[in-house]
Amino acid sequence: GALPAYRGQGAGTALLEALIQHARGTYAGLSLSVRDSNPAVRLYERFGFHKVPGSEVRNRVGGYSCTMVLHLA
C-alpha cells in the first residue's frame, strides 16, 4: 500500500488508468488478486473490475482474498 502521506492523492487512480490504457488493444483483459478487506476493491470496481464468483480463498492473515477481472475486448 501507499505510505499514509500519499494516500488519497490519486496516485492509484492514475496508475490504474495508465495500466488499462496500455493494456487495451493488446490484451483481452486484466486480473488481480485482492483481500476483501482492502479499500482498493472500490477503486477496482469503479474501473469495471468484477469479482470472479467462487474465487475467494483464505489468505495467510486469516481473511479472504478474491480474484477480480476486467475484460478489455
N, C-alpha and C positions, 0 to 999 in steps of 0.2 A: 504494500500500500504506500501511498504518498506520505511524506512527512507532514505532521499536523499543520505546519506553517504554510504548506502549499495546497492543502485540501480546499475544495470549493472554488478554485480559481479557473476551472475549465480545462485544465491540462488533460484529464482523462477523456473529456469530450473531444478535444482537438486531436488527440492521438487516435481515438477510435474512428473519427471522421476520416483521417488520413489513411488509416489501415483499410477501411471499407472502400474508399476511392481507389486505392492502389490495387486492391483485390478484384474489384468489379471489372468484368470483361476478360479476366484471366482465370478466375476460379469460380466454381459453381456455388460455393458458399464458404462460410467460416463457422468454426465451432470452438467452444471453450468450456472449461470446467470451472465451476464457481461454488463456493459454500453458500447454502441457502440463506445464511445469516449476513452475508456480505451486502452492504448497501449498494454496491455496484450492480447488483441484479437489476435495479430500477433503471440505471443508465443503459444497460444492455437491452432491456425491454423497450426503452424509448427509441433505440435504433432498429428495432424489429426482430431482435433475437427472441426465440421462444424456447421454453424448457422442453426437453425431449422426454415424453412420458416414459416412465419406467427406468430412467437413467439415474435415479437417486441412489447413492451409495454412502455408507457410513465412512466418514473421513477419520484421519488419525487423531483429531482432537475430540472425537465423540459426537460431533454434529453430523450434518448431511451435506453432501455436495451433489450437484447435478450437472448434466451437460446441457448447454444452450446452443442453438444453431440459428444462423441467419442464411437464408437462401438468396443468392445473388442473381441467379439466372432468370 
